[in-house]
Amino acid sequence: MADERTFVIVGASLTGAKAAETLRADGFTGRIILIGEETERPYERPPLSKDHLHGKEGAREKAFVHKPGWYAEHDVDLRLATRVTHLNPATHVVVLDGVDELHYDRLLLATGSRVRTLDVPGHALHGVRYLRTLDESDALLEHLRTAANVVVIGAGWIGLETAAAARHHGANVTVVEQASLPLQKVLGDEVAAVFRDLHEAHGVTFRFGTGVASFGGTGALSSVVLTDGTELPADVAVVGIGIQPNTELAVDGGLAVDNGVLVSAGLATSAPDVYAAGDVVNLDHPLLGRRVRVEHWANALNGGKAAGKALLGTEEVVYDRVPYFFSDQYDLGMEYSGFAVPGEYDTVVFRGDPAIRDGKAPEFIAFWVKDGRVLAGMNANVWDVTDPIQALVRAGYKGTAVDLAKLADPDVPLDQLLD
């Protein structure tokens, strides 16, 4: 008997594409409609600030989740350049571009997030750029290839990866950051200092404790004026001050929203037959014992797969993945697993030397620990250790402490620490 149901996925993103893929892989034969506002088919975002922004050959095409013909081959109705403007959970209807009504049996919100913007004088000048979409990465790459002076506003992951790309293209780079270290709110002082030292070793100048007062120039950007009065020459200014979830459609539909769409461990929203996944969700995380909104690639990838299973409803979904992200900057590659907020752990344990020596990136693992329990771990230029690190994090959040001396000892295998 044919499945007459229609599943609508709002957000032609990595999350949305993986949900559609999972539905077909798990045997759903009904109608799948995947809707996105952009003109490009679903793509992954990490290359936008990494390989593609460095100009690596083939990186742009590799960013796409599926080949162009995949959607038609798997009977997925991909509708690009289309905006969902209204949601009515009571009638199971969404409205497209303010006009066309579309009925759904089950709905997935994978609406993602958008950049936070700087509204200061000169913000509309040519040369003031953001990095969130593939088109923006294309434009920024072309600009970086000729720019002499680049100012990056915000020393988060996007800001630092952009700074590394700008240095790769030969520009003078200044990073402006309100805090006293890059990534301070994510990594804490001990590990944040590693990234400061890494970038300084590659010629980046930091201006900490200040922000942007205005952008200068006539028609095109020529300078960035800081709140401390300093004026920096700039051909390009890249603003990377964070993102915010696209919750407008959820709000329109009356769903519970608080720093994202509130979802259960099974990715269900407060409305019947409506699920959400990816950047936009504030998840009731069963492992961490708290609500979290995770903005990284792995959450989009794995959340999309879990959402597909949740939509299908043939098995109970419990989304309890250990948060994970990665970054590549110069000769340092890192992976971070877990969730550790500065002020909520009592020590950072290093396995290996985190210092920059002779201009080379270090090899080490850092662990964020509370009462002997590992809350998070980051491996830098040390590979094939994600699984044991995540096992330590899972055990830590379940109350298991480890011997800190052994945790710091490279001669003790990580997978033996829980014996």
C-alpha positions in Angstrom: 0.0 0.0 0.0 1.4 3.4 -1.0 2.3 5.9 1.7 0.2 8.9 1.1 1.8 11.1 3.7 3.7 14.4 2.9 6.7 15.3 5.0 7.8 18.9 4.6 11.3 20.0 5.6 11.9 23.7 5.9 15.6 24.5 5.4 17.5 23.1 2.4 20.6 22.8 4.6 22.9 20.0 5.7 20.4 19.2 8.4 17.4 19.2 6.0 19.3 17.2 3.3 20.4 14.5 5.8 16.9 14.2 7.1 15.6 13.6 3.6 18.3 11.1 2.9 17.6 9.2 6.1 13.9 9.1 5.3 14.5 7.5 1.9 17.2 5.2 3.3 14.9 4.0 6.1 12.1 3.1 3.6 9.8 6.1 3.6 7.9 6.1 0.2 5.7 9.1 0.7 6.2 12.7 -0.5 9.2 14.7 0.7 9.3 18.4 0.0 12.6 20.1 0.9 12.3 23.9 0.9 15.2 26.5 1.0 15.6 30.2 0.6 19.0 30.1 -1.1 19.5 29.3 -4.8 22.1 26.7 -4.2 21.3 23.1 -3.3 22.1 22.0 0.2 25.8 22.4 1.2 28.0 22.1 4.2 29.4 25.2 5.8 32.9 24.3 7.1 34.6 24.7 3.7 33.3 28.2 3.5 35.8 29.4 6.1 38.4 26.7 5.5 39.4 25.0 2.1 37.2 27.1 -0.1 38.3 30.4 1.5 41.9 29.3 1.0 41.1 28.9 -2.7 41.7 25.1 -2.7 40.8 23.6 -6.0 37.6 21.6 -5.9 36.6 22.7 -2.4 33.5 24.5 -3.6 32.0 21.5 -5.3 32.9 19.2 -2.4 30.8 21.4 -0.1 27.5 20.2 -1.5 25.8 17.4 0.4 24.6 15.5 -2.7 25.3 15.5 -6.4 22.9 17.7 -8.5 20.8 14.7 -9.6 20.4 13.1 -6.2 17.1 14.8 -5.3 15.3 13.9 -8.5 16.7 10.4 -8.3 15.4 9.9 -4.8 12.1 11.6 -5.5 12.8 14.6 -3.2 10.9 17.7 -4.3 13.7 20.3 -3.8 12.3 23.8 -3.9 15.0 26.5 -3.9 14.6 30.3 -3.7 11.4 29.7 -1.8 10.5 31.1 1.6 8.1 29.6 4.1 6.3 32.7 5.5 3.6 31.2 7.7 3.0 28.1 9.9 -0.3 26.9 11.2 0.2 23.7 13.3 -3.5 23.4 14.0 -4.3 22.9 10.3 -0.9 21.3 9.4 -0.3 24.0 6.8 2.7 26.1 5.8 2.5 29.1 3.4 5.1 29.6 0.7 6.2 33.1 -0.3 3.0 34.5 1.3 0.8 32.9 -1.3 0.7 29.1 -1.7 -0.6 26.8 1.0 1.1 23.4 1.5 -0.3 20.7 3.7 2.0 18.5 5.7 1.5 15.4 7.7 4.8 15.9 9.5 7.1 18.9 9.5 10.8 19.4 10.2 12.1 22.9 11.0 15.8 23.1 9.9 15.8 26.8 9.5 19.3 27.3 10.9 20.7 30.6 11.9 21.9 33.9 10.5 24.8 36.2 11.3 24.6 39.0 13.9 25.3 42.3 12.2 27.1 45.5 13.2 24.9 48.6 12.9 27.5 51.3 13.1 28.3 54.2 10.7 29.6 52.9 7.4 28.3 49.4 7.8 27.0 49.3 4.2 30.3 50.2 2.6 31.6 47.8 0.0 34.3 45.7 1.7 32.3 45.2 4.9 31.6 41.5 4.7 30.0 38.6 6.6 30.5 34.9 6.1 27.6 32.5 6.4 26.5 31.5 2.9 28.3 30.0 -0.1 27.8 33.2 -2.1 29.4 35.2 0.7 32.4 32.8 0.8 32.8 33.2 -3.0 32.8 37.0 -2.8 35.1 37.1 0.2 37.6 34.7 -1.5 37.9 37.1 -4.5 38.3 40.0 -2.2 41.0 38.3 0.0 43.0 37.5 -3.1 43.8 41.2 -3.7 43.4 42.8 -0.2 46.5 44.3 1.4 44.9 45.0 4.8 42.2 42.9 6.4 40.4 43.6 9.7 38.5 40.7 11.3 35.9 41.7 13.9 35.4 38.9 16.4 37.9 36.3 17.5 35.6 33.3 17.5 36.0 30.3 15.2 34.8 32.0 12.0 36.9 35.1 12.8 40.1 33.1 13.4 39.6 30.8 10.4 39.1 33.9 8.3 42.2 35.5 9.7 44.2 32.3 8.8 42.8 32.4 5.3 43.6 36.1 4.9 47.2 35.4 6.0 47.3 32.6 3.5 46.5 35.1 0.7 49.2 37.4 2.0 47.2 40.2 3.7 48.1 42.1 6.8 45.6 41.0 9.4 44.3 42.6 12.5 41.7 40.9 14.7 39.5 43.1 16.9 38.0 41.4 20.0 36.1 42.7 23.0 37.5 40.0 25.3 41.1 39.7 26.4 41.7 36.5 24.5 40.3 34.8 21.4 37.7 32.1 22.0 37.8 33.0 25.7 34.1 32.2 26.4 34.5 28.8 24.7 37.9 27.5 25.8 38.8 29.5 28.9 42.1 31.3 29.4 44.4 28.4 29.3 43.6 27.0 25.9 42.5 30.4 24.4 46.1 31.6 24.9 47.3 28.8 22.6 45.2 30.3 19.7 46.4 33.8 20.5 50.0 32.6 20.3 49.4 30.6 17.2 48.0 33.5 15.2 50.7 35.9 16.5 53.3 33.4 15.4 51.8 33.7 11.9 51.8 37.5 11.9 48.3 38.4 13.0 47.9 41.4 15.3 45.2 41.4 18.0 43.4 44.4 19.4 41.8 43.1 22.6 39.4 45.0 24.8 37.9 47.2 22.1 35.2 47.1 19.4 34.2 48.9 16.2 32.9 52.5 16.4 32.6 53.0 12.6 33.7 52.0 9.2 35.4 54.6 7.1 35.5 55.2 3.4 33.7 56.8 0.5 31.7 54.1 -1.4 34.3 51.5 -0.5 35.8 50.6 2.8 39.2 52.2 3.6 39.4 52.0 7.4 38.0 50.6 10.6 37.7 53.0 13.5 37.8 51.3 16.9 36.0 52.4 20.1 39.4 53.3 21.7 40.0 55.8 18.8 42.4 53.7 16.8 42.0 53.9 13.0 43.1 50.8 11.1 43.6 50.7 7.4 41.3 48.1 5.8 40.4 46.9 2.3 38.2 44.2 3.8 36.5 44.0 7.2 35.0 40.6 8.0 32.4 40.7 10.8 32.2 37.5 12.8 30.4 38.3 16.0 28.2 35.3 16.2 24.9 33.9 14.9 21.3 33.9 16.1 18.7 31.1 15.4 16.1 31.7 12.8 13.0 31.2 15.0 10.6 33.5 13.3 8.6 30.7 11.6 8.4 28.8 14.9 7.2 32.0 16.7 4.6 32.5 14.0 3.3 29.0 14.6 3.1 29.5 18.3 5.9 27.0 19.2 7.8 27.3 22.4 10.9 29.3 21.8 13.8 30.3 24.1 17.2 30.9 22.5 16.1 28.6 19.8 13.1 26.3 19.2 12.6 24.2 22.4 12.7 20.5 21.6 12.7 17.3 23.5 15.5 14.7 23.4 13.5 13.2 20.5 13.6 16.5 18.6 9.9 17.1 19.0 8.6 20.7 19.4 5.7 21.8 21.4 3.4 21.4 18.4 2.1 18.0 17.3 3.8 16.5 14.2 6.4 19.3 14.2 10.1 18.5 14.8 13.2 20.7 14.6 16.9 20.0 14.3 20.3 21.8 13.7 21.4 25.3 14.7 17.8 26.4 15.4 17.1 24.0 18.3 17.5 24.4 22.0 17.8 20.7 22.9 16.8 19.1 26.2 20.1 17.1 26.2 19.7 13.9 28.2 23.5 13.4 28.7 24.4 16.9 29.6 21.3 17.3 31.8 20.6 20.8 30.5 19.3 22.6 27.5 21.9 23.5 24.9 22.0 25.0 21.5 24.9 23.7 19.5 25.9 25.6 16.3 28.5 23.3 14.8 28.7 21.1 11.7 28.4 17.7 13.5 25.1 18.8 15.1 23.7 19.7 11.7 24.9 16.4 10.3 23.8 14.0 13.1 20.8 16.1 14.0 19.5 15.8 10.5 19.8 12.0 10.5 18.1 11.8 13.9 15.3 14.1 12.7 14.7 11.8 9.7 14.1 8.9 12.0 12.0 11.0 14.3 9.8 12.0 11.4 9.4 8.4 10.3 8.4 7.4 13.8 9.4 3.8 13.6 11.8 3.9 16.5 12.3 6.1 19.6 14.8 8.8 19.0 17.0 9.9 21.8 19.5 12.6 20.5 22.3 12.4 23.1 25.4 12.9 20.9 28.4 14.4 22.6 28.8 17.9 21.1 31.7 17.9 18.6 33.4 20.4 16.4 36.7 20.9 14.6 38.9 23.7 13.2 41.9 24.0 11.0 44.1 27.0 11.3 47.6 27.2 9.7 49.4 24.0 10.8 47.0 23.3 13.7 44.1 21.0 13.4 41.9 20.4 16.4 38.8 18.5 17.4 36.7 19.3 20.5 34.3 16.9 22.2 32.1 17.7 25.1 30.6 20.8 26.8 32.6 22.8 29.3 31.6 26.4 30.2 34.2 28.6 31.8 33.4 28.9 35.5 31.8 25.4 35.6 35.0 23.4 35.6 37.8 23.6 38.1 40.9 22.7 36.1 42.3 22.2 32.7 44.6 19.1 32.4 47.1 19.1 29.5 48.5 15.9 28.0 51.5 17.1 26.0 53.0 20.6 25.6 50.6 23.3 24.4 53.3 25.9 23.7 54.2 27.2 20.3 57.9 26.4 19.7 60.0 27.5 16.8 56.9 28.8 15.1 55.3 25.3 14.9 51.9 24.4 16.2 51.9 22.1 19.3 50.7 18.6 19.7 48.6 18.1 22.9 45.2 17.1 24.3 43.4 19.4 26.8 40.8 18.2 29.2 38.3 20.4 31.1 37.7 18.7 34.4 35.3 19.2 37.3 35.8 17.1 40.5 37.9 14.6 38.5 35.2 14.2 35.9 36.1 15.0 32.2 33.5 17.5 30.8 35.3 18.1 27.5 38.5 17.3 25.6 40.3 18.9 22.7 42.9 17.1 20.7 45.3 19.4 18.8 47.4 17.7 16.1 46.8 14.4 17.9 44.6 12.1 15.9 42.4 9.1 16.2 41.5 9.8 19.8 37.9 11.2 19.4 36.3 8.0 20.5 38.2 7.5 23.8 37.8 11.3 24.5 34.0 11.1 24.0 33.9 8.0 26.2 35.6 9.9 28.9 33.1 12.8 28.5 30.1 10.4 28.6 31.5 8.8 31.7 32.3 12.2 33.3 28.7 13.4 32.7 27.5 10.2 34.3 29.6 10.9 37.4 32.7 8.9 36.8 36.0 10.5 37.9 39.4 9.6 36.6 43.0 9.8 37.9 44.2 13.2 36.8 47.9 12.2 36.9 47.1 9.4 34.5 45.0 11.7 32.4 48.0 13.9 31.9 50.4 11.1 31.2 50.8 10.4 27.4 52.1 6.9 28.3 48.7 5.9 29.7 46.3 5.0 26.8 43.2 7.0 27.0 41.0 3.9 26.7 42.5 2.5 29.9 41.5 5.5 32.1 38.0 4.1 32.6 39.2 0.6 33.5 
